[in-house]
């Protein structure tokens, strides 16, 4: 039985357990529900939980442990000359055995018998079934593949039996403990609490794992390149080394990348903040309900457009437009029709990124402005202030902490953008203040350092993890500060 059907079977047993448990509770109550400690639904939920949860745990453990056991058993059956080879060669052989095993499952009985009689035909026969092999399989591979299939089939059969029996045993056990004074609600809520804690722990452990993985590799980088050269260097010239080389020559200065990241993010915020904030003010204070119901979803559509599409838009439309516009302006003023704005520039990337960030600023600011108590608006208007004066002197000052927090969250989104910068700002790592020239960011160099046939042992590739942990710290600080401001704002009006 496949995993999906097995889960469906467990779910059916759980639903049946819920119905039987509820019926059992009602029968014990005899029409007098006050005699029960909990509502009948809690008794049914208790039976359903005991029917499904242990079975799912067994299923997950089996899914993890069974492939490991089968793999070790198959490898133990390798000939001694194969066991004497390197681990990489053994892994390659096991991968071929797995491919052969998949092919054997789709062969007709006569084709399967022919392969075992004459192994030289295996490659041709399996290729005809859509299972290509890199080379003719050795005789032991066919035997190992057959053993792999038999053990996998046995594992699947035993898994089905064990999981179904576990679900039924849990249902019977939970059904037998139902009694009028049984605290079913407490047990069910305890299970839900454990589930919530597990979900929170997964999120926290994921963050810890991300940080640990980047930090470990970053430490390896700093063992080869001094930290002060990385954080205070003004030249980025990694000089890619060949695979296997330990040559650490090159300059890994962070300053040009950090300057480009902050510069492009600053230009993007100059575009996104006024447009997004004014749009939020209009939709929350001036627009009618009908206009708001149409304009707000249309504006938020921008947030669903993939960033690569924004990059194409910048590459083929905005960049050439700004370049040609600068050439025309230059010609009208000086008579020289040479452009002073490059097609790939800080301005191009910042402008397009700002368009992408407009819905973030607008949506967050709209929610914050709408959350300002109605009494403040009515009080200001009742004292004779106009709507614009109410917005400037009452609503915006009251919503300012929340708006600042929203802008900081938007800034952290801008700092982490990659595709728009790759296509619209180029890959030139340099320090300059001219917004009409190209620059690059930290994220672009992370991609470029990890692209290609390179080993993760040289500073040229390990530097990507140092850049990643630096960017993580920057965005984390922005988000923490933004959450601090937002919480302060929420506490003020709760």
N, C-alpha and C positions, 0 to 999 in steps of 0.2 A: 504494500500500500504506500502511495506517495505521501510526502510530508503534508501536502495541502489537504488530502482526504483524511489523513490521520488527525489533523487539527480540527477538521470539520466534524469528525466522529466524536472527538473530545468535547467540542462545543455542543453537539446534540445531547451527549450525556449530561453536560452541565445544565442545559435548558430543562431536560427531563428531571434532573435533580432539583432544580428550583421549583418546578411545578409540584413534584412529590413532597418536597419539604414544606411548601406552603399548605398543601392539602393536609399533611400530617399535623401541622400546627393548628389549623382550623378544627380538625377532628378532636385534638386534645382539648381545645377550648370549649367545645360543645356549644358553640354559639355565644359564649361569654368571653370576649377577647380580653377583658380586664384581668382574667386569670393568667394570661401569658405575660412573661417579662418583656417581650419584644413583640413587635408587629409580625404577622405571619410572613410578610415579605422578607424580613431579616432571617427567619428560619430557612426559607427557600434560598436566600443568598448564601447562607452558611453551607448548605448542601452543595450548591453550585460551585462555590469556591473550593471546597474539599474535593469535588469531582474533577475540576479542571487544573487547579494550581499544581498539585503534586505530579499529575501526568505531564504537564508542560515542562516542569523542571526536569523530569526524567528524560523527556524528549530532547531538551537542549543539551543535557549532559551527554546523552547518547550520540547526538550529532557531532559533538566535539571530540568525544573519546573514540568512537568507532573508526573514523578514518585513520587516526593515529595508530590504533592497534592493528588494523588491516595493513597499513603501510609497513609497519615494523615486521609483521609476520611475513609479508611478501619479500621484503628485503632479506630477512633471515634465510629464505630459501634460495638466494642467489648462489651460484657456484663460487668456490673459494677464490678462483682467479678474478672474478668480478668484485668480490668483497675486498680484494687487495688493491683495487684501483682507488682513485681519489673520490671524495664525496661528490664533487661536481659531476664526474662521469657516472656515478651510481644514480644521481638524481636524473641525469639525462636518460639513462636506461629505464628508470621507473616511469618517467613521462611517456616513453615509447610503449611500455607495457600498459599503461592506462589507456593510451590511444587504441592499442590492439584490443583491449578488453571492451572498449566502446564499440569497436567494429564487430567483435564476435557476437554481441547481443543483437545485431541486425542481420546477421547472416542466416541463410537457410541451413537446415541440418546437413544437407549434402555438401554445401560449400564449406561448412565448418569442418566436416570430416576430411575434405580434400586438403584443407590447409594443414591439418595436423599430420596428414600422410606425407605431404610435400610442402615444407615450409618456404621453399623458394617462390611459391605462387602467392604467398600471403600479401605481399606488398601490392601486387596487381589486383587481387580480389578485393582487398580493403579499399583501395583507391577508387574502384568502381562503385563502392558504397558510400563514397564521400569521406573516407577516413585516410588521408594521405600520410605516408610514413617517409621519414628522411632517408632510410636505408632498409635493406632487407633485415628482418628480425632474426636474432639468434634463436636457436631451439629452446633455450631456457625461457625466453621471453614469452613464447606461446603457452608454455606450461604455467608460468607465473600469471599471465593474463587470465587463463582459465581458472586458476585458484583465486585470483582477485574477484572475478565475477561470482564464483560460488560463495566466497565469504561475504561479498556485498549483498547477495540475495539472502543469505542466512541472517545477516545483520538486519536487513529490512524486515524479514519475517519475525524475528525475535523482538525487534523494536515495536512492531504493531501489537504483538501479543502482550508485551510488558506494559506498554502505554495504556492499552484498553483495560487490562486487568487493574492497573493502578487507578485509573479513573473510576472503575466500578467499585474497587475496594474503598476508595475515598467516599464515594456516594453512600455505600452501605454503612460505613463507620459513622459518617455525619448524620445519616438518617436515624441510626440507633441511639445517638446521644441526645436527640431532640426530646425535650421535656418542658412542661409549662414554666418552670423556674430557670430554665437554661438561658444564660445571658448571650443570646445569639447576636444582638445588636453590638455588644462590646467586642465580640470576636470578629465580626465583619468589619467594624470600624478600625480595629487593630490591624487587620490585613490591609485595609485601604491606606492607613497611615504608613505602614511599611512600604507599600507601593509608591506613595508620594515621596518618601525619603529616598527610595532607590532611584526614582526619576531625577530628583535633585542631585543625588550623588553622581549619576551618569554625566550630567551637565558639568558638574565641578571637576570630576575626574578627567573629562575630555579636555577641559581647559588646562588642567595640570599636565596632562600628557602632551599637549601641543607645546606648552612652554618647555617641558623637560626635553622633548626631542630637539627643539631648536637650540636650547641652551647647551646641550651636550655637544652638538656639532660646533656651536660657536666657541666653546672652550677649546676644542681642537684647533680652531682657526687662530685663536689668540695665543696658543702655544707656539705657533709658527710666525705670527705677525704681532708685534707689540700693540697693545690696546691704544696707546696714545697716538700711534701712527694712523690707526684706523679712525678714531673719533676726531682727531684734529688735523688730519691730512687734507691738503687742498688740491691734490692731483689724483684722478682716478685713471689708472692705466694697469689693469690686472695682468696683461700679457699672458694669455692662455698657454699653459704648459701641455705637453703631449701626455697621453694616457700613460700612467705609471711613473711619470716624472715627479720628483719631489722638489723641483726648482721653485723657490718662492720669490723669484725676482718679480718686480712689479710694484706699483704703488696703489694702495687701497684706501685712498682718502675719502671719508664720508661726507665732508663738507660740500662738495659740488652736488652730490645727489640730494642731500638734505636741503640745500638751497633751492634746487629745482622743485623738489616736492612742496616746500612751503610757498614758493613763488607762484607755481601753477595753482595750488590750492587757494592762495589769496586772491588771485584773479577770478577763480571760479566763484568764490564767496562774494566778490564784488558784483558779479552778475546775478547770482542766485538769491542773495539776501534781499535787495530792494524789490525785485519782481515777486519773489515768493511771499514776502511780508505784506506788500501792498495787496496781493491777491487774497491773502488770508483776511486782511482787514475788510476788503470789499465783500467777500463771501460771508463773513460773520456779522457784519454790521449794516451793509447797504443792500446786498442782493436779496431779492424775494425768494421765497421758498422754492418756487418753480425754477428760477434761474440757478439757485444753489444746487438743486438736485441734478441739473444738467452739467453745470460748469465744473463742479468739484470732481465728478468721475472722469470727465474729459481731461482735466488737468493731471489727475493721478495716473492716467494712462502713460504719461511720460516715465513714470517710475517702473513700468513693466517692460520697457523697451530694452533689449540686451545692450550692454555697453559696447559690444563690437559693432553694433549698428550705428551708435553714436560716433564711433571711430571712423567708420566708412563715410558718414555724413561730414565729419570734419575733413577727411582726406580728399573727397571729391567735390565738395561744395563750399564749405566755410573757408578752408585754407586758400583754394584758388580765388575765391571771391575777394578776400582781404588782400591777397597779393595783387590782383588786377586793380582793385580800388586804390591801393597805395601807389601803383604806377600812374593811374590817371591823375590822382591828386598831385603827385610829384611833377607830372607834365604840365598841369595847369599853373603851378607856382613857379617852377624853375625852367620849364621847357624840356627837361630831361625825363623821359618816360621810363626810367628804371625804378623798380619797386623797392621800397624800403621796409616792407613787411614780408617776411618769408612765409611760404605756404605752410611749413611746419615751424611753429613758433609757440612761445608761451601764451600769447594772446589767443591763438587758435584753440589750443588745448583748454585754456581756462574758460573761454567763451562757451565751448560745447559742453564742457563739464558743468559749467554753471547752469546751462539749460537742463542737464540731467538732474541737477540737485534742486531745481525749483519745486517739484512736488514734495520733496522731503521738507523743505522750509515751509511751504504753504500748508501742508496737511498738519504738521506738528504745531505750527503757530495758530492755525485755525482752531484746533482742539483746545489749546491753552487760552486763547482769547474768549472762546465760547464758555469756558469754565469759570470765567470771572463772574461773581455773583450778580444777579440781575438787580439787586438792591442798589449797587453802586451806580449802575446806568440810570435807574429811575430817580435816584437822589440827585444826580447831576442835572438831568433833564428837568426835574421839578424845580431846581433852583434857577432855571432860565438859561442854562448853557446850551449851545447848539450841539448837534451830533458830532461835528468835527472837533469841537472843543472837548466834548466828553471823551472822545477817542484819545486825543492828545494828552489831556490832563488827568484822566481818571483810569481809563481801561488799559492803555499801554503801560503806564507806571505800575499798575497792579499786576499786569501779566509779564512784566519785564524779566523777572527771574526765570520763569518758565521758557520764555522766548530765547533767552541767552543759553539756557540748557539745550534747547532744540538746535540752536545754531552751532553749538559745540559738537553735538552728535553729528550734525551734517558735515562739519569740518573733518571729523574723523573718517567719515565716508569718503570725502574728497581725497584725503591723504592716502587711502588705500587703493585708489583707482589705478588701473593698469592699461587696459586696451585703448582707451581714448588717448592716453599720453604716448603710447607706442606709435600710433598712426598720426597723431596731430602735433606732437612736440619733438619727435625724433629721439635719437639715442645719444646725443652729444652731451657728455658730462663735463660741464664747465661752469665757472662762476661769472655771471654778468647780470646787469640790471636792465638791459634793453628787452622789453617784452616782445619786440618784433623778431627776436632771434630764437633759435631752438635751444631747449634745455631738456634734461631728462630727470627722472625721479628714482626713488629707491626701489619701487616695485618693478620698474622696467628692468633694472639691472639684476634684480633677483631672478627674473625670467631668463635673461640673457646668460647669466652665469650657470644656470641649470639646464641649458639647452645644448644638445649635442652629445657626442659619444665621449663622455668624460668620466673619470673616476672621482668618487667622493673622498679623495685622500689628499688633494692638493689645495693650497690656499685659494686658487682661482675658483674652485667650486665651493669650498667651505665658507668663503666670504658671504655667500648667499644667506647662510643661516645667521651670520652676524648681522647682516642687513635686516633679516626677518625679525630677529629679536629686538632690534632697535626700533623698527616700525611698530612692533607689538607694544612696546613700552610707551611710545608716543600716543598711539590711539587709546591705549588703556588709561593713560593719564587724562586724556580729553574726555573719555566716557565717564571716568570716576568723578571728575569735576562737574560734568554736566548732570550726572545723577545727584550729586550733592546739591546743586542749585535747584533742580526740579523738586527734590524732596523738601527743601526749604519752602518752596513755593506752595506745594501741596499742604504742608502743615499750616500754612498761614490761613488757608480757606477751608479747611476741613471742619 
